[in-house]
Amino acid sequence: PHAGSGDTWAKIILFGEHSVVYGHPALALPLRSLRMHAQVRPAAGVPMLRSLDYRGELAASGRRFACLRRAVDVALERVGQPHARLDIETVSDFPPERGMGSSAASAGAVIRAVLGAFGVSASPAELFELTQQAEQVAHGQPSGLDAAVTAAQGPVRFESGRMELVQMKLDAHLVVADSGIRGSTRVAVTGVRERYEREPGAVGELLADLGGLARQALRDVAEGNVHPLGEAMNHAQQLLTSLGVSHERLDVLNDAAIRAGALGAKLTGGGLGGCVISLAPTARIAQQVRSALTGAGAVATWIHPLQPVEVTA
Ligand code: PMV
């Protein structure tokens, strides 16, 4: 093999976390200013991993890197070199375990880098499948949303394992804020499953309502309806709270964003911590919202302009 590299991005779920696991649609987008970069090289000795917060033997890299180790294995199987030894390096512009898709993004980037090192190319569908195989090890039964969106060219609709790029006519700003609290997606998804089994009627209705908001949001982004989109975010936050996946720190951040002029605010991703997103109608208000979020305790914030996206078939 030679050296190889691969890139993916952070992702944000606008609508449909949790309900997507039950077959409802979700709307999500890659944040292409926040990159995950992976580089692989033939290993001189024992394969090593170097990342933001780990430097050592790949095999000893612990539970949080299980998905990444599996990504190396599935990629090596794909190129027909299951015993090849590679050093892996990942460089990320965004934190792990905050609902930004770090594990799928690193798996996707590493898979691309390994394939590149052997001069093997694969279709987007095949790259998605390989990333899903890696994610399954770490997260049980992920919906596939993260694997799809972290490698997508633009905003996507995702439903039952299928993704399509969506039209966006919106002119607004998304403010992303990290609560600093690690939320476990696995714990959140298990909690929702237990609630659903206890009370299928009521919880099924909550999930269907979340799916309904995602459908409405898909229409709103296509038509450029910023205000209804903000209201739908607030509504989704209420439903996610009823599902038991919010956190009081997230409520504090969302309230601060709304008071500073955001049109809506909600958690994003698995919840129980992680990030919140809020919608600001202008760049100036986005800055005000960002200051308010920092004042309310956010450990990091990002402003992401939402620009019109034309989808050509
Ligand atoms: O926490 P994240 O960003 O990995 O998002 C998880 C999204 C869920 O819908 C909660 C789970 C899934 O598999 O789709």
Boltz pocket constraint, residues with backbone or C-beta under 6 A from the ligand:
constraints:
  - pocket:
      binder: B
      contacts: [[A, 11], [A, 16], [A, 17], [A, 18], [A, 19], [A, 20], [A, 21], [A, 98], [A, 99], [A, 100], [A, 101], [A, 141], [A, 142], [A, 143], [A, 144], [A, 145], [A, 146], [A, 185], [A, 189], [A, 268], [A, 269], [A, 270], [A, 271]]
      max_distance: 6.0
